Structure formats: structure tokens, C-alpha cells
Amino acid sequence: MKIWRHALEDAPEAGPVVLTLGNFDGVHAGHRELLAGAARSAVSRGLKSAVVTFDPHPAVVVAPERKPKRLMTLDQRLAAFKDCGVDLAWVIPFSRSFSELAPEAFLEGLAKALRPVELHVGRAFRFGRDRSGDLSLLRAWAFGHACEVKAHALRAPDGGLLSSTRVREAIEAGEADEAARLLGHPYTLTGIVVEGDRRGRHLGFPTANLAWEQEQLPANGVYVSEVRSGHFDGPRLGLTNVGEKPTFEGRKLTVETHLPGYKGDLYGVRLEVSFLHRLRGEQKFNGPDALREQIAKDVAEGEAWWKAKRD
């Protein structure tokens, strides 16, 4: 997949294409269906498929007090686009001046570079100054540019509307299983392992302390996780704690993962930690011994859950 990082006025020409537009935070199951459908349509037409997205999220620029917590890094989004079969990803830098563009000016800039013959968007997609561009405006513009608009209703498995906001709500509630259903894959944090306070090691359950890159964290608690790294031969079971260590009067939020059976040193190693299932919420225990006993129970329950899902 080719990646562009051009301003609207600086992009080269690469059309005609089948085009999708959106922020695509989280690249949830509805997004993936939209993107993959556009890619299949491009193949059937003998054309390339392209996606236009923005970085940072528009709310960071126009309404920072209301900006959503980011579900994915840009690299994660780009990897998801590639998985959906997209040929070209155009990341437009979102700035204050760009936010002031009229919807028609934005569309003309896209047309100059990409000459879309087909446009795929979610039905709720809004764009241009003050979010004044909507599906009706898009269709009127497309009619005069020999372009077909395909509007997608992004639906969750339960038939309800699917949005990045709904995914965030599930993650914030600790509903890891539900978040995975909505996303089409488990929610995943990425980052480098850094040194922590080594309390897990002293308890007999050493942990990898993750310097995470995303903004949205799951609700505090203990989760069964799947951990991937170039350091491992394949995915490993993890028991991941998100929280502040109340037993030790902690105040700093941490994401720490115990890897049952793993003996190596992971400092400086990059990990992907995918949240599969929440075992329990965060608790304060009456000292290290009570906590050690509970961690042993968590590990046993996590191993049983992991084995049941793989058998």
C-alpha cells in the first residue's frame, strides 16, 4: 500500500480511483466492511482503491475540549487499511486553515488528485467548514463529476448503529468481549516495555510495564490478554492489570502484563497487548499476601479461559 502525507493542494495525481473518506478511529467492523467493499469494487473496475483520512483527529484542532480519546495510532490505522485491501492511503494533515475549507473546495481538491469514480462513506459522514458538508451535498457534487456515491449504514452485530463512540463506551466499561465484537478484533494497546516498581516480581509474578501509545484505556481491572512481539515465536497468554495499585497506595496509572511461564527480560521490547476478557475490577487487598493469593487465582482462571477458547 502506498502512503501519501500531502496537504490537499500539494498532492500528485493518481486517479481515477474508488475512494473512501473518513477518520476511521479504531477501524471497527463497520469501517472494515466499507473499506473492503470499496477495494473489491475497485478490483472489479480495474482501478486502484484509495482512502483519505486525517491526522490529527479534527476535534483536536477545532474542539480540543471535546476531543475523543484515540483508539488507534496512525500506524495501526494504516496497517488496518492495508489489511482491507486498500492500495493508497492519503493522510491529510488537519490544521486550523484546513478546517476552514468549504466542503466544495475540499471535494475539488480530492478530484484534482484522485478523480474518484466511486465514493464510499458512512451515512453520518460530515466534512468541510463547520461540518457543513453532508451526504446530500456530496451526492449533488458527485452528480456533476461522473462519480457514484455509495453511503453505508455502519451496523453492529446486534443491528444497532456502530460508531467509534460506541466502541469507546464498551472499552471504558471494561467490556472487552463486546469491544472485540464491535471492532471485529480485540482492542489492542501497543508500546515499549519500561521499568516499573518491580512489585510484581517481589510477589512472584513479574510483569511487563507498558508505555502505551493509545489514549483510550480499558476500565481498571484484570484482563486475559493476548501478547504479541517480534521477541516471541507467536502469541502468548497474558494477565494484564490496568490500574493504580491501590493495595500499595498507588496514584500512577499503569498497564502491566504477567506472562505465565515466561522467564526473559523484556525491557525495551515492543509489545502488542490485546484485551480479550475481563476477569475482575480493580481491588484493594489487605497486604501483599492477600494480593499474591488473588493473583494466583487470576492466573489460574486466565489460563483456563485461554485454554477453553483455543480447544
N, C-alpha and C positions, 0 to 999 in steps of 0.2 A: 504494500500500500504506500502510495506517495503521500507526503505530508507537506502542506503549504502553511507558512506562518506569515502571510502578507496582509497588509492593510487593504481595504476594499479597492482603493484607487491604484494600488501597486501590483495587483495580481496579473500574472501572464494569462494567455488564452489557452483553454484546454477543452473546449466543447466540441460538439454537443455532448450532453451527459443526461443521465437520470439523477435528479438531485433530491436530497433530503435536507431539511433545516431544523435546527433546534439546539437547546442547551444540553439535553441528554445526560443530566446528572444522575449517576447511578446506572445508566444504560439498563433500565429494568426490562422485564419481559415484553412489555408493550413496545418499548423503543426497539428492542431486538427484532420483533416481528416486522415493524415498519422498515427498519434498515435492511433486513434480509429480503423483504419483499421488493424493495427498490432495487437491490442488487440483482435479484432474479429477473426483474423487468428489464434492467439494462442488458443482461446477457441475451435475453430474447430479442432485443432490438439491435444487438451487435454493437452496443455502446459501452462506455465506462460509467460506473456509478460514482457519485460524489456526495459527501456530506459537508455541510457548512455548520460550524459551531463556534462558540465564543469563549474567550478566556481573558480576564476572569469572568465569573458569573455576572451578568448585567446588574444584579442587585448590589453587588459590591461597589459599583460606581454610582448608581443613581439613587440607591436607598440603603446605605450601609447599615443603618439601624435595624433593617428588616432582612438582611441577607441570610439566606438559609445556610445551615451547616453543610459543607461539601461532603458528598458521599464518596466521591472518587477523585483521585488525582487526574491531571490531564493525561498522563501516560496510561493510566488504567482505561480512561475513555477511549484513547486511540487504539489500544490493544483490543477493546471490545468492538470497535468499528471494523477493525481488520478481521476479527472472528466472524463478523456478519457478512463478509464478502465485499466490503467497500473498497473501491480502487483508489480514491483520492479523498483525503480529509483536509479541509481548509479551516484552519484555526484563525479566526479574525480577532486581533487584539481589541478588546472592548474598552473604549475610553469615553470620556465625557463628550468630546466632539462627535464621536461615532454615535452616541446615544441620541444626538440631536438631529440625525438624518431623518428626513421624511421617508415613509415607507416606500414610496415610488423611487426615490433616489437609491435606496438600498437595493431594490429589485433590479434597477437598471445597472448597478454595479455588478451584481451577480450575472446578469445577462451578458454583459460585455465580456466577462472572463469565461463563463461556462456554457452559455447558450442552452439552458435547460429545455428539453423537450417534454419532460415529465417532472412534476414537483410532488414530493411526498411529505406531508406534515400531519401532526396530530390536530384534531379538530379544535383544540383550545389554543393553538399556537398564535402568539401575538408578537408584533415586531414593529420597529421604527419608533420615531419620537413619541413619547408618552404612551407607548404600546398601542398606537392608533391603527396599526395595520392588523387586519383580521382576515378571516377566510374569504369573506365577500370581496374585500379589496384585492386579495391575492388572485381570486378567480377572474375578476374583471381585468386585472393586468395580464394574466396568462392568456386570456381570450385574444388579446391584441398581439401576442407574441408567439402564436402557434405552439403553445405549451399546455399540456393537460395537467390539471391539479387532482391529486388523489388525497383525500382527507381521511385519516384513520381514527376510529374510535379506540382509544387505548383502554383495554379491558383487563381486569384482574381475573384470576382463575374462578373467583366466585361470581363473576359477572358484573361486579361494580367497577366504577371508574378507577383507573390505575394512574398514579402520578408519583413523582419523586417525593412529594409531601407525604403521601400515604406510606411510602417506604420508610421515611424518616420516623414517622409516628410508631411504626412497628418496632424499629430498632431502639428508639427511646424507651419503649415499654418493655424491652428485653425479650420480645417475641422473635427469637432468632429463626424458628421454623417458618413463621409467617413471612418474615422479611425475605427468606430464601424463596418462598413461593412467588412473592411479588416480583422479586428481581430476576427469577429464573436461575439463580445461583446464590450460594451463601454470601452474606455480607462479609467483606474482607478488608482488614487493615494491613498496610504494608509499612515497613520501616527497618531501621538498623537496631540491632541489639546493643544496648548501652549498660553501663554498670549501674546496679541498684544498691539497696542497702544490705543485700545478702541474707535477709531474714529467712527466705525460703530454704536456702542451703543449710542454715542453722537448725531449721525444723526438720531437715531430712528430705525436703522436696525442692531442689534447686529450680529456679525459674529464669527464663529469658525475659529481660525487661525491655519492652519495645518502645523506641522513639517513633511513634506513629505519625503518618503523613496526612491522613484524612482529618476532617473536622468533626464528623459525626461519630460519637462513641455509643456503643450499646449501653443499656442501663447497667448500673453497678451490679455485680454478681459473678457467679462462677459458670463457665460455659464449657461444653465439649467443643473442641475446635479441631480443624484440620490445618496442619502447618506444613508449608512448602518452602523449599530453599534449594539453591544450587548446591548447598552443602550436604543435602540428603540425597539418597537414591530415589526416593519417592515421597508421597505424602505421609506424614506421621500424625498420630493422635496427640492432641494437646489438651491440657486443662488450663483454661485461661481465666484469670481473675481480673476484672475491671473494678477499680475502687480505690479507697483511701486508707486501707489497713486500719480500721477502727480499733482492733484489739491492741494496737501499738500507738494509739492516739495519732494516727496518720492524718495529714492535711493535704498531701500532694496526690493528685490522681495518677494512677499508674495502670498499665496494661502488662501483666506478667503471665507467662505461659510455662507450665511444667510439662516436660516431655517424658512420660514414663519410660524408663529403661535407657534413656539417653545419658551418656557419661561425658560427652565432649564439652569443649569451651566454645561458646557461640558469640563472644564479644566481637562486635564489628561485622557480624554476619547479617545479611539482609534476609528478612522473613516475610512470608505472606501468611497471615493468621485469619482463617475463615471460621465464622461463628456458626455452629451447626445446631446447638441445642442448649438452652439454659437449665442448669441443674438447680440453682437456688439464688436468692438475692444475697446481698452483702450482709454479714452479721458481725456483731462484736462478741467475742468469746471471753471467758474468764481465765485468761492467761494462755501461754504458749502450749501447754499440754492439751487443753481442750481444743485449741485450733489444730494442733497436729492430728488429733483423733478425727476431727471433721475432714481435714484434707485427705486422710487415708480413705475415708468413706467416699469422698468426692471422686478420688481416683478410681476406686473400685466400681462406682456407679458409671463413671465416664467410660471405663474400659468395657463394661457390659453393654452400654448403649452403642458404642463404636462397633463392637463385635456383632450385635444384633442387626445393625444396619448393613453390615458387609456380608453377612451369611445369606 
